[in-house]
Amino acid sequence: MPERDRSGFGLPGHGEEIFRLLVESVVHYAIFLLDPQGIVVSWNEGARRIKGYLADEIIGQHFSKFYLPADVAAGKCETELAIALRDGRALLVDIRSEMLRRTQGEIPGSLVLERNVLEWRLDPLSDSRIEEAADHTLRAVVVCPQGYMSSLAAATLHDLGLYRATDIIGGFEAWAGAGLPVVPGPTMPGSYAAASPVAISLDPVRQRMLVDGVQVPLTRLEFRLLSELLRGNGRVVSREELRASIGDWSGSRSRSVDLHMHRIRRKLEPQAAMLLTTERGVGFRLRARPA
């Protein structure tokens, strides 16, 4: 787990506290931080139980101590450290029922999927996969009420080749019981549960967007699409409405609305990007407050 991954799943203002609560509440898993050079910089109780080292024995040592000499010689340590540094974030997938999400709340930033379409949406080889399921290195963390159904779901994802899929011991109840962030639900399946809304405004003169005061450049088509979404004031805006807002500009018919939305998300920081949600079969929603 690289040191830069202390962001609390991208939630501003919560990172250090979420990290501390999450690590201290887990005793069945070894959780420790590495710096970019592979030096151990933190060590939890689960790591002590599983790997046998006391914190003062291992902190400051290189993580190659956990590998066989043959693996070290083969460069396995360097390869896995490079992967962790490149891809430190996980995709939280909430498969609980709408009733539970309505009464218990949701994990901010989690992707809500119905259990019966989980494999269909996360399989990189599926025609209906989500954008994040680009290949089999996807790190999916499945969440169910108590951690039973999610363990079986993670196993089926392993069968599809998603070897990094896992779940949370104790499920959502353990998450909430540890004091980690929860937001009101329910979110429509196929969408992301929103974190604290960011302030978004559009500058029509310079054709740019401001997200909490930070400039985000847009093309003319992207600007028109976001203008329509902001006017929607949090409601779902259909693809037909968005196509109408683009009009008959040259080149506007050669690219789908979905492609433009994908490009807009890539320009945004994670907190803002997850507020631009795809409502499957309908259109798009921007869950943000105007500046």
DRENGU-560932 format. One record per residue (C-alpha): residue number from 0; residue in three letters; x negated, y, z. Coordinates in Angstrom, 3 decimals, always signed. Layout:
# DRENGU-560932
<rec i="NUM" aa="ALA" u="X" v="Y" w="Z"/>
...
This chain:
# DRENGU-560932
<rec i="0" aa="MET" u="+0.000" v="+0.000" w="+0.000"/>
<rec i="1" aa="PRO" u="-1.862" v="+3.129" w="-1.116"/>
<rec i="2" aa="GLU" u="-2.163" v="+6.072" w="+1.240"/>
<rec i="3" aa="ARG" u="-0.284" v="+8.403" w="-1.090"/>
<rec i="4" aa="ASP" u="+2.843" v="+6.262" w="-0.710"/>
<rec i="5" aa="ARG" u="+3.828" v="+7.868" w="+2.590"/>
<rec i="6" aa="SER" u="+6.559" v="+9.936" w="+0.956"/>
<rec i="7" aa="GLY" u="+9.558" v="+8.262" w="+2.601"/>
<rec i="8" aa="PHE" u="+10.909" v="+7.163" w="-0.796"/>
<rec i="9" aa="GLY" u="+10.570" v="+10.721" w="-2.124"/>
<rec i="10" aa="LEU" u="+12.752" v="+12.450" w="+0.474"/>
<rec i="11" aa="PRO" u="+11.389" v="+15.895" w="+1.374"/>
<rec i="12" aa="GLY" u="+10.905" v="+16.631" w="+5.050"/>
<rec i="13" aa="HIS" u="+11.358" v="+13.023" w="+6.157"/>
<rec i="14" aa="GLY" u="+8.244" v="+11.278" w="+4.888"/>
<rec i="15" aa="GLU" u="+6.047" v="+10.950" w="+7.982"/>
<rec i="16" aa="GLU" u="+8.944" v="+10.153" w="+10.326"/>
<rec i="17" aa="ILE" u="+10.458" v="+7.582" w="+7.948"/>
<rec i="18" aa="PHE" u="+7.086" v="+5.975" w="+7.497"/>
<rec i="19" aa="ARG" u="+6.484" v="+5.735" w="+11.239"/>
<rec i="20" aa="LEU" u="+9.936" v="+4.338" w="+12.033"/>
<rec i="21" aa="LEU" u="+9.828" v="+1.822" w="+9.210"/>
<rec i="22" aa="VAL" u="+6.379" v="+0.495" w="+10.075"/>
<rec i="23" aa="GLU" u="+7.005" v="+0.301" w="+13.814"/>
<rec i="24" aa="SER" u="+10.300" v="-1.549" w="+13.341"/>
<rec i="25" aa="VAL" u="+8.778" v="-4.333" w="+11.258"/>
<rec i="26" aa="VAL" u="+7.016" v="-7.219" w="+13.008"/>
<rec i="27" aa="HIS" u="+7.598" v="-10.025" w="+10.507"/>
<rec i="28" aa="TYR" u="+5.659" v="-8.338" w="+7.688"/>
<rec i="29" aa="ALA" u="+2.095" v="-7.091" w="+7.579"/>
<rec i="30" aa="ILE" u="+2.237" v="-3.390" w="+6.656"/>
<rec i="31" aa="PHE" u="-0.949" v="-1.399" w="+6.382"/>
<rec i="32" aa="LEU" u="-2.271" v="+1.577" w="+4.442"/>
<rec i="33" aa="LEU" u="-5.297" v="+1.723" w="+2.209"/>
<rec i="34" aa="ASP" u="-7.058" v="+4.849" w="+1.057"/>
<rec i="35" aa="PRO" u="-7.839" v="+5.177" w="-2.684"/>
<rec i="36" aa="GLN" u="-11.123" v="+3.333" w="-2.125"/>
<rec i="37" aa="GLY" u="-9.432" v="+0.330" w="-0.514"/>
<rec i="38" aa="ILE" u="-10.349" v="+1.135" w="+3.107"/>
<rec i="39" aa="VAL" u="-7.757" v="+0.120" w="+5.730"/>
<rec i="40" aa="VAL" u="-6.487" v="+3.262" w="+7.484"/>
<rec i="41" aa="SER" u="-3.466" v="+1.935" w="+9.448"/>
<rec i="42" aa="TRP" u="-2.318" v="-1.402" w="+10.865"/>
<rec i="43" aa="ASN" u="+1.069" v="-2.461" w="+12.257"/>
<rec i="44" aa="GLU" u="+2.079" v="-5.167" w="+14.734"/>
<rec i="45" aa="GLY" u="+3.203" v="-7.461" w="+11.926"/>
<rec i="46" aa="ALA" u="-0.248" v="-7.236" w="+10.351"/>
<rec i="47" aa="ARG" u="-1.864" v="-8.166" w="+13.687"/>
<rec i="48" aa="ARG" u="+0.377" v="-11.216" w="+14.063"/>
<rec i="49" aa="ILE" u="+0.002" v="-12.451" w="+10.495"/>
<rec i="50" aa="LYS" u="-3.619" v="-11.663" w="+9.692"/>
<rec i="51" aa="GLY" u="-5.092" v="-11.965" w="+13.190"/>
<rec i="52" aa="TYR" u="-7.055" v="-8.714" w="+13.316"/>
<rec i="53" aa="LEU" u="-6.616" v="-6.117" w="+16.042"/>
<rec i="54" aa="ALA" u="-6.243" v="-2.561" w="+14.758"/>
<rec i="55" aa="ASP" u="-9.667" v="-1.469" w="+16.043"/>
<rec i="56" aa="GLU" u="-11.268" v="-4.491" w="+14.361"/>
<rec i="57" aa="ILE" u="-9.927" v="-3.880" w="+10.840"/>
<rec i="58" aa="ILE" u="-9.280" v="-0.139" w="+10.477"/>
<rec i="59" aa="GLY" u="-12.199" v="+1.316" w="+8.537"/>
<rec i="60" aa="GLN" u="-12.970" v="-2.000" w="+6.820"/>
<rec i="61" aa="HIS" u="-12.497" v="-2.735" w="+3.094"/>
<rec i="62" aa="PHE" u="-9.391" v="-4.745" w="+2.215"/>
<rec i="63" aa="SER" u="-11.559" v="-7.283" w="+0.368"/>
<rec i="64" aa="LYS" u="-11.838" v="-9.011" w="+3.782"/>
<rec i="65" aa="PHE" u="-8.388" v="-10.481" w="+3.039"/>
<rec i="66" aa="TYR" u="-9.565" v="-12.283" w="-0.131"/>
<rec i="67" aa="LEU" u="-11.575" v="-15.417" w="-0.786"/>
<rec i="68" aa="PRO" u="-15.172" v="-14.811" w="-1.936"/>
<rec i="69" aa="ALA" u="-14.355" v="-16.265" w="-5.363"/>
<rec i="70" aa="ASP" u="-11.476" v="-13.780" w="-5.807"/>
<rec i="71" aa="VAL" u="-13.704" v="-10.893" w="-4.758"/>
<rec i="72" aa="ALA" u="-16.351" v="-11.976" w="-7.273"/>
<rec i="73" aa="ALA" u="-13.688" v="-12.225" w="-10.000"/>
<rec i="74" aa="GLY" u="-12.658" v="-8.605" w="-9.450"/>
<rec i="75" aa="LYS" u="-9.181" v="-9.402" w="-8.110"/>
<rec i="76" aa="CYS" u="-9.444" v="-6.757" w="-5.377"/>
<rec i="77" aa="GLU" u="-10.224" v="-3.952" w="-7.812"/>
<rec i="78" aa="THR" u="-7.414" v="-5.017" w="-10.145"/>
<rec i="79" aa="GLU" u="-4.742" v="-5.074" w="-7.438"/>
<rec i="80" aa="LEU" u="-5.917" v="-1.785" w="-5.945"/>
<rec i="81" aa="ALA" u="-5.677" v="-0.147" w="-9.390"/>
<rec i="82" aa="ILE" u="-2.110" v="-1.446" w="-9.787"/>
<rec i="83" aa="ALA" u="-1.125" v="-0.149" w="-6.336"/>
<rec i="84" aa="LEU" u="-2.572" v="+3.288" w="-7.026"/>
<rec i="85" aa="ARG" u="-0.805" v="+3.485" w="-10.383"/>
<rec i="86" aa="ASP" u="+2.574" v="+2.235" w="-9.229"/>
<rec i="87" aa="GLY" u="+3.107" v="+2.850" w="-5.535"/>
<rec i="88" aa="ARG" u="+6.865" v="+3.434" w="-5.557"/>
<rec i="89" aa="ALA" u="+9.612" v="+0.863" w="-5.120"/>
<rec i="90" aa="LEU" u="+13.142" v="+0.788" w="-6.535"/>
<rec i="91" aa="LEU" u="+15.702" v="+0.275" w="-3.771"/>
<rec i="92" aa="VAL" u="+18.734" v="-1.600" w="-5.118"/>
<rec i="93" aa="ASP" u="+21.896" v="-1.593" w="-2.988"/>
<rec i="94" aa="ILE" u="+24.181" v="-4.555" w="-3.776"/>
<rec i="95" aa="ARG" u="+26.680" v="-4.018" w="-0.934"/>
<rec i="96" aa="SER" u="+30.400" v="-3.721" w="-1.669"/>
<rec i="97" aa="GLU" u="+32.050" v="-0.353" w="-2.229"/>
<rec i="98" aa="MET" u="+33.991" v="-0.747" w="+1.032"/>
<rec i="99" aa="LEU" u="+30.785" v="-1.189" w="+3.055"/>
<rec i="100" aa="ARG" u="+29.045" v="+1.675" w="+1.306"/>
<rec i="101" aa="ARG" u="+32.054" v="+3.883" w="+1.988"/>
<rec i="102" aa="THR" u="+32.190" v="+3.033" w="+5.708"/>
<rec i="103" aa="GLN" u="+28.477" v="+2.575" w="+6.496"/>
<rec i="104" aa="GLY" u="+26.906" v="+5.073" w="+4.096"/>
<rec i="105" aa="GLU" u="+24.106" v="+4.615" w="+1.571"/>
<rec i="106" aa="ILE" u="+20.334" v="+4.837" w="+1.372"/>
<rec i="107" aa="PRO" u="+19.419" v="+8.090" w="-0.410"/>
<rec i="108" aa="GLY" u="+17.681" v="+7.435" w="-3.702"/>
<rec i="109" aa="SER" u="+18.858" v="+3.817" w="-3.912"/>
<rec i="110" aa="LEU" u="+20.313" v="+2.415" w="-7.119"/>
<rec i="111" aa="VAL" u="+23.801" v="+0.999" w="-6.585"/>
<rec i="112" aa="LEU" u="+24.443" v="-2.213" w="-8.525"/>
<rec i="113" aa="GLU" u="+27.126" v="-4.852" w="-8.184"/>
<rec i="114" aa="ARG" u="+25.681" v="-8.235" w="-7.260"/>
<rec i="115" aa="ASN" u="+27.179" v="-9.979" w="-10.288"/>
<rec i="116" aa="VAL" u="+25.234" v="-7.777" w="-12.731"/>
<rec i="117" aa="LEU" u="+21.944" v="-7.536" w="-10.811"/>
<rec i="118" aa="GLU" u="+19.895" v="-9.883" w="-13.019"/>
<rec i="119" aa="TRP" u="+21.532" v="-8.521" w="-16.172"/>
<rec i="120" aa="ARG" u="+20.487" v="-4.941" w="-15.305"/>
<rec i="121" aa="LEU" u="+16.973" v="-5.656" w="-13.967"/>
<rec i="122" aa="ASP" u="+15.796" v="-8.254" w="-16.481"/>
<rec i="123" aa="PRO" u="+13.273" v="-6.464" w="-18.742"/>
<rec i="124" aa="LEU" u="+14.368" v="-8.721" w="-21.616"/>
<rec i="125" aa="SER" u="+18.057" v="-7.812" w="-21.307"/>
<rec i="126" aa="ASP" u="+19.664" v="-5.453" w="-23.807"/>
<rec i="127" aa="SER" u="+21.513" v="-3.863" w="-20.869"/>
<rec i="128" aa="ARG" u="+18.552" v="-3.338" w="-18.568"/>
<rec i="129" aa="ILE" u="+18.157" v="-0.069" w="-16.680"/>
<rec i="130" aa="GLU" u="+15.442" v="+2.339" w="-17.824"/>
<rec i="131" aa="GLU" u="+13.235" v="+1.509" w="-14.832"/>
<rec i="132" aa="ALA" u="+13.088" v="-2.199" w="-15.750"/>
<rec i="133" aa="ALA" u="+10.511" v="-1.627" w="-18.460"/>
<rec i="134" aa="ASP" u="+8.466" v="-4.744" w="-17.652"/>
<rec i="135" aa="HIS" u="+8.025" v="-7.508" w="-15.086"/>
<rec i="136" aa="THR" u="+5.904" v="-5.350" w="-12.742"/>
<rec i="137" aa="LEU" u="+9.068" v="-3.601" w="-11.468"/>
<rec i="138" aa="ARG" u="+8.952" v="-3.472" w="-7.657"/>
<rec i="139" aa="ALA" u="+12.606" v="-3.955" w="-6.709"/>
<rec i="140" aa="VAL" u="+13.709" v="-4.039" w="-3.054"/>
<rec i="141" aa="VAL" u="+17.219" v="-5.489" w="-2.754"/>
<rec i="142" aa="VAL" u="+19.484" v="-4.324" w="+0.079"/>
<rec i="143" aa="CYS" u="+22.548" v="-6.185" w="+1.359"/>
<rec i="144" aa="PRO" u="+24.427" v="-5.869" w="+4.691"/>
<rec i="145" aa="GLN" u="+22.243" v="-8.154" w="+6.848"/>
<rec i="146" aa="GLY" u="+19.468" v="-9.489" w="+4.605"/>
<rec i="147" aa="TYR" u="+20.940" v="-12.891" w="+3.725"/>
<rec i="148" aa="MET" u="+22.414" v="-12.322" w="+0.263"/>
<rec i="149" aa="SER" u="+19.493" v="-10.074" w="-0.673"/>
<rec i="150" aa="SER" u="+16.978" v="-12.879" w="-0.028"/>
<rec i="151" aa="LEU" u="+18.802" v="-15.116" w="-2.500"/>
<rec i="152" aa="ALA" u="+19.069" v="-12.238" w="-4.978"/>
<rec i="153" aa="ALA" u="+15.330" v="-11.535" w="-4.764"/>
<rec i="154" aa="ALA" u="+14.661" v="-15.232" w="-5.414"/>
<rec i="155" aa="THR" u="+16.712" v="-15.146" w="-8.615"/>
<rec i="156" aa="LEU" u="+14.760" v="-12.062" w="-9.741"/>
<rec i="157" aa="HIS" u="+11.560" v="-14.030" w="-9.186"/>
<rec i="158" aa="ASP" u="+12.996" v="-16.707" w="-11.486"/>
<rec i="159" aa="LEU" u="+13.280" v="-14.002" w="-14.165"/>
<rec i="160" aa="GLY" u="+9.588" v="-13.175" w="-13.749"/>
<rec i="161" aa="LEU" u="+10.061" v="-10.105" w="-11.524"/>
<rec i="162" aa="TYR" u="+7.360" v="-11.348" w="-9.186"/>
<rec i="163" aa="ARG" u="+7.284" v="-8.177" w="-7.060"/>
<rec i="164" aa="ALA" u="+10.980" v="-8.310" w="-6.126"/>
<rec i="165" aa="THR" u="+11.717" v="-8.532" w="-2.404"/>
<rec i="166" aa="ASP" u="+14.323" v="-7.482" w="+0.165"/>
<rec i="167" aa="ILE" u="+14.626" v="-5.862" w="+3.606"/>
<rec i="168" aa="ILE" u="+14.748" v="-8.155" w="+6.628"/>
<rec i="169" aa="GLY" u="+18.006" v="-7.398" w="+8.413"/>
<rec i="170" aa="GLY" u="+19.372" v="-5.528" w="+5.403"/>
<rec i="171" aa="PHE" u="+21.141" v="-2.185" w="+5.633"/>
<rec i="172" aa="GLU" u="+21.954" v="-2.745" w="+9.307"/>
<rec i="173" aa="ALA" u="+18.222" v="-2.902" w="+10.097"/>
<rec i="174" aa="TRP" u="+17.574" v="+0.198" w="+7.965"/>
<rec i="175" aa="ALA" u="+20.236" v="+2.248" w="+9.756"/>
<rec i="176" aa="GLY" u="+19.291" v="+0.781" w="+13.139"/>
<rec i="177" aa="ALA" u="+15.709" v="+2.004" w="+12.682"/>
<rec i="178" aa="GLY" u="+16.978" v="+5.565" w="+12.290"/>
<rec i="179" aa="LEU" u="+16.136" v="+5.824" w="+8.590"/>
<rec i="180" aa="PRO" u="+18.127" v="+8.276" w="+6.403"/>
<rec i="181" aa="VAL" u="+21.708" v="+7.468" w="+5.415"/>
<rec i="182" aa="VAL" u="+23.995" v="+9.606" w="+3.230"/>
<rec i="183" aa="PRO" u="+27.778" v="+9.382" w="+2.708"/>
<rec i="184" aa="GLY" u="+29.068" v="+7.053" w="-0.009"/>
<rec i="185" aa="PRO" u="+30.303" v="+5.547" w="-2.124"/>
<rec i="186" aa="THR" u="+28.315" v="+6.087" w="-5.304"/>
<rec i="187" aa="MET" u="+29.587" v="+4.648" w="-8.573"/>
<rec i="188" aa="PRO" u="+27.784" v="+1.378" w="-9.503"/>
<rec i="189" aa="GLY" u="+24.955" v="+2.033" w="-11.942"/>
<rec i="190" aa="SER" u="+24.135" v="+5.387" w="-10.325"/>
<rec i="191" aa="TYR" u="+21.694" v="+6.581" w="-7.677"/>
<rec i="192" aa="ALA" u="+22.828" v="+7.590" w="-4.209"/>
<rec i="193" aa="ALA" u="+21.960" v="+11.259" w="-3.858"/>
<rec i="194" aa="ALA" u="+19.514" v="+12.742" w="-1.390"/>
<rec i="195" aa="SER" u="+19.843" v="+16.295" w="-0.128"/>
<rec i="196" aa="PRO" u="+20.949" v="+18.462" w="-3.058"/>
<rec i="197" aa="VAL" u="+18.349" v="+20.662" w="-4.705"/>
<rec i="198" aa="ALA" u="+19.036" v="+24.151" w="-6.021"/>
<rec i="199" aa="ILE" u="+19.171" v="+24.304" w="-9.826"/>
<rec i="200" aa="SER" u="+19.561" v="+27.398" w="-11.966"/>
<rec i="201" aa="LEU" u="+19.179" v="+28.091" w="-15.684"/>
<rec i="202" aa="ASP" u="+17.427" v="+31.053" w="-17.263"/>
<rec i="203" aa="PRO" u="+19.180" v="+31.605" w="-20.644"/>
<rec i="204" aa="VAL" u="+16.617" v="+34.161" w="-21.825"/>
<rec i="205" aa="ARG" u="+13.586" v="+31.926" w="-21.420"/>
<rec i="206" aa="GLN" u="+15.476" v="+28.668" w="-21.993"/>
<rec i="207" aa="ARG" u="+14.161" v="+27.130" w="-18.803"/>
<rec i="208" aa="MET" u="+15.443" v="+25.543" w="-15.635"/>
<rec i="209" aa="LEU" u="+14.451" v="+26.418" w="-12.063"/>
<rec i="210" aa="VAL" u="+14.546" v="+23.568" w="-9.523"/>
<rec i="211" aa="ASP" u="+14.106" v="+24.972" w="-6.017"/>
<rec i="212" aa="GLY" u="+12.277" v="+27.875" w="-7.683"/>
<rec i="213" aa="VAL" u="+9.935" v="+25.698" w="-9.759"/>
<rec i="214" aa="GLN" u="+10.041" v="+26.217" w="-13.538"/>
<rec i="215" aa="VAL" u="+10.948" v="+23.275" w="-15.784"/>
<rec i="216" aa="PRO" u="+10.700" v="+24.005" w="-19.544"/>
<rec i="217" aa="LEU" u="+13.529" v="+22.731" w="-21.752"/>
<rec i="218" aa="THR" u="+14.233" v="+22.432" w="-25.439"/>
<rec i="219" aa="ARG" u="+17.282" v="+24.285" w="-26.741"/>
<rec i="220" aa="LEU" u="+19.329" v="+21.071" w="-26.864"/>
<rec i="221" aa="GLU" u="+18.299" v="+20.074" w="-23.339"/>
<rec i="222" aa="PHE" u="+19.235" v="+23.542" w="-22.103"/>
<rec i="223" aa="ARG" u="+22.721" v="+23.271" w="-23.598"/>
<rec i="224" aa="LEU" u="+23.268" v="+19.812" w="-22.113"/>
<rec i="225" aa="LEU" u="+22.234" v="+20.904" w="-18.628"/>
<rec i="226" aa="SER" u="+24.399" v="+24.022" w="-18.892"/>
<rec i="227" aa="GLU" u="+27.397" v="+21.782" w="-19.532"/>
<rec i="228" aa="LEU" u="+26.515" v="+19.524" w="-16.602"/>
<rec i="229" aa="LEU" u="+26.122" v="+22.483" w="-14.229"/>
<rec i="230" aa="ARG" u="+29.502" v="+23.819" w="-15.324"/>
<rec i="231" aa="GLY" u="+30.915" v="+20.428" w="-14.399"/>
<rec i="232" aa="ASN" u="+30.155" v="+21.263" w="-10.734"/>
<rec i="233" aa="GLY" u="+29.417" v="+17.661" w="-9.752"/>
<rec i="234" aa="ARG" u="+32.088" v="+15.918" w="-11.832"/>
<rec i="235" aa="VAL" u="+31.346" v="+13.295" w="-14.476"/>
<rec i="236" aa="VAL" u="+30.924" v="+14.955" w="-17.891"/>
<rec i="237" aa="SER" u="+31.719" v="+12.611" w="-20.762"/>
<rec i="238" aa="ARG" u="+29.387" v="+11.973" w="-23.669"/>
<rec i="239" aa="GLU" u="+31.983" v="+13.492" w="-25.982"/>
<rec i="240" aa="GLU" u="+31.932" v="+16.772" w="-24.050"/>
<rec i="241" aa="LEU" u="+28.160" v="+16.821" w="-24.090"/>
<rec i="242" aa="ARG" u="+27.992" v="+16.134" w="-27.836"/>
<rec i="243" aa="ALA" u="+30.420" v="+19.011" w="-28.372"/>
<rec i="244" aa="SER" u="+28.167" v="+21.306" w="-26.337"/>
<rec i="245" aa="ILE" u="+25.228" v="+20.493" w="-28.638"/>
<rec i="246" aa="GLY" u="+27.243" v="+21.390" w="-31.702"/>
<rec i="247" aa="ASP" u="+26.038" v="+20.870" w="-35.265"/>
<rec i="248" aa="TRP" u="+22.458" v="+22.031" w="-34.897"/>
<rec i="249" aa="SER" u="+19.959" v="+20.621" w="-37.311"/>
<rec i="250" aa="GLY" u="+18.670" v="+17.341" w="-35.909"/>
<rec i="251" aa="SER" u="+21.284" v="+17.153" w="-33.137"/>
<rec i="252" aa="ARG" u="+22.913" v="+14.057" w="-34.624"/>
<rec i="253" aa="SER" u="+19.666" v="+12.176" w="-35.058"/>
<rec i="254" aa="ARG" u="+19.162" v="+11.686" w="-31.295"/>
<rec i="255" aa="SER" u="+21.709" v="+10.418" w="-28.800"/>
<rec i="256" aa="VAL" u="+22.781" v="+12.276" w="-25.691"/>
<rec i="257" aa="ASP" u="+21.305" v="+9.420" w="-23.651"/>
<rec i="258" aa="LEU" u="+17.863" v="+9.996" w="-25.129"/>
<rec i="259" aa="HIS" u="+17.993" v="+13.698" w="-24.269"/>
<rec i="260" aa="MET" u="+19.017" v="+12.841" w="-20.711"/>
<rec i="261" aa="HIS" u="+16.135" v="+10.398" w="-20.420"/>
<rec i="262" aa="ARG" u="+13.720" v="+13.124" w="-21.530"/>
<rec i="263" aa="ILE" u="+15.180" v="+15.620" w="-19.041"/>
<rec i="264" aa="ARG" u="+14.757" v="+13.126" w="-16.174"/>
<rec i="265" aa="ARG" u="+11.120" v="+12.617" w="-17.093"/>
<rec i="266" aa="LYS" u="+10.535" v="+16.363" w="-16.726"/>
<rec i="267" aa="LEU" u="+11.985" v="+16.457" w="-13.215"/>
<rec i="268" aa="GLU" u="+10.424" v="+15.583" w="-9.889"/>
<rec i="269" aa="PRO" u="+11.799" v="+12.335" w="-8.347"/>
<rec i="270" aa="GLN" u="+14.166" v="+14.061" w="-5.912"/>
<rec i="271" aa="ALA" u="+15.826" v="+16.112" w="-8.674"/>
<rec i="272" aa="ALA" u="+15.707" v="+13.326" w="-11.282"/>
<rec i="273" aa="MET" u="+17.765" v="+10.934" w="-9.170"/>
<rec i="274" aa="LEU" u="+20.551" v="+13.542" w="-8.950"/>
<rec i="275" aa="LEU" u="+21.090" v="+13.309" w="-12.717"/>
<rec i="276" aa="THR" u="+23.008" v="+10.043" w="-12.843"/>
<rec i="277" aa="THR" u="+24.416" v="+7.925" w="-15.646"/>
<rec i="278" aa="GLU" u="+28.028" v="+6.919" w="-15.023"/>
<rec i="279" aa="ARG" u="+28.160" v="+3.757" w="-17.095"/>
<rec i="280" aa="GLY" u="+30.710" v="+3.812" w="-19.899"/>
<rec i="281" aa="VAL" u="+31.747" v="+7.405" w="-19.158"/>
<rec i="282" aa="GLY" u="+29.002" v="+10.009" w="-19.214"/>
<rec i="283" aa="PHE" u="+26.680" v="+11.847" w="-16.840"/>
<rec i="284" aa="ARG" u="+26.849" v="+13.661" w="-13.529"/>
<rec i="285" aa="LEU" u="+24.526" v="+16.289" w="-12.042"/>
<rec i="286" aa="ARG" u="+24.783" v="+16.151" w="-8.246"/>
<rec i="287" aa="ALA" u="+23.120" v="+19.466" w="-7.422"/>
<rec i="288" aa="ARG" u="+24.167" v="+22.756" w="-5.933"/>
<rec i="289" aa="PRO" u="+23.781" v="+25.904" w="-8.055"/>
<rec i="290" aa="ALA" u="+21.001" v="+28.245" w="-6.927"/>
